[in-house]
Amino acid sequence: MRPPHLPDGTKYVKLMSWNVNGLRALLKVEGFSVLELAKRENFDVLCLQETKMQEKDVEEIKKRLIEGYDNSFWRCSVSKLGYSGTAIISRIKPISVSYGLGIQDHDSEGRLVTVEFDKFYVLCGYVPNSGDGLKRLTYRITQWDPSLSSYMKDLEKSKPVILTGDLNCAYEEIDIYNPAGNRRSAGFTIEERESFQKNFLSRGFVDTFRSQHPGVVGYTYWGYRHGGRKTNKGWRLDYFLVSESIAGKVHDSYILPDVVGSDHCPIGLILKL
């Protein structure tokens, strides 16, 4: 499934994303730590979602980061403490950093960090889950998705955009273990899938994993409730979406289902520069 390594001397950047479901995975209370992930994968940039951190804890966490990754940017939920939250940890110093979408209604839950590098923007996003009873479905498809999409298209006017993170949508039937039984489950409703198509794919953002592996079943999330990981009853909710203009530079877009420590696993992207 994975392509061969790039030839020596080829310039590339390796990005990774992981919904850590709380900082256990980062601080190694259990499972596989980010330190081990860094040793194994040697990534340049790591995007985290669902850190569940509070702003008062950020400085302490920064002290415990991996050597060489001196640039870290954290966004915490202020409307509901110990909830949501995103972060970008990088060994490459960005040109600029911004937080949120600039829209107050969307920005209190710490769901977006954007860093600008020389050749592209990286957005670490944690899209709101439509929730039990689909309580937030309307908010998500009529407000959040269109606002994020417009923000990405604005950034794209100056350079290509990479959106990664837990986008809380299994877009196609191949992306979920039991499509028939989940038609009204948050993350697989027809409304969410149509919104994903309309706001991202049809606006020129490429789903790198599916583009590279058209027929491959690959999941990034397994619910804890039914021991889904053991039986591989999963969903693909985590993505790297890239501007069409750089889609041809994607060397590898992959999933690491063997990495435990969260109900999601990390995903990676290798992009030729």
Secondary structure by P-SEA (a helix, b strand, c coil): cccccccccccbbbbbbbcccccccccccccccaaaaaaaccccbbbbccccccccaaaaaaaaccccccbbbbbbbccccccbbbbccccccccccccccccccccccccbbbbbcccbbbbbcccccccccccaaaaaaacaaaaaaaaaaaaaccbbbbbbcccccccccccccccccccccccccaaaaaaaaaccccccccaaaaaacccccccccccccccccccccccccccccccccccccccbbbbccccccccbbbbbbbbcc
